[in-house]
Amino acid sequence: TILIDEPVEGCDTTDTVHIMNGLRELVNQQRTVVVTMHQPPEACFQLFDTLLLLTQGRVIYQGPAMEAANYLQSSPFGFTAGGLTNPADFIVNAAACFLPTSTVSI
């Protein structure tokens, strides 16, 4: 098992995709890779198998990464993507709604 905190922080999209493709190769070799990321580009998000989404230390979603957006759009949540095409952007916006209103700033 490999645990990596923010492996692409400060990288541009091209470098981010290159690094994440390398980590995906490790997964393809039957290794477990756990990565923390904030708002990955869509090309990286599509490489994820499983997503654990936390807000204020509470789990709000755990399961297949590509099903997270559908889960957050389903009842009882009913969030809408509002034209966002990157699932990670939508998920971050939806997760912010779980925060107390006093901590959300615009």
Summary of the structure (lengths in Angstrom):
residues: 106
radius of gyration: 14.4
end to end distance: 37.9
largest distance: 44.9
contacts: 248
relative contact order: 0.14
helix: 40%
strand: 20%
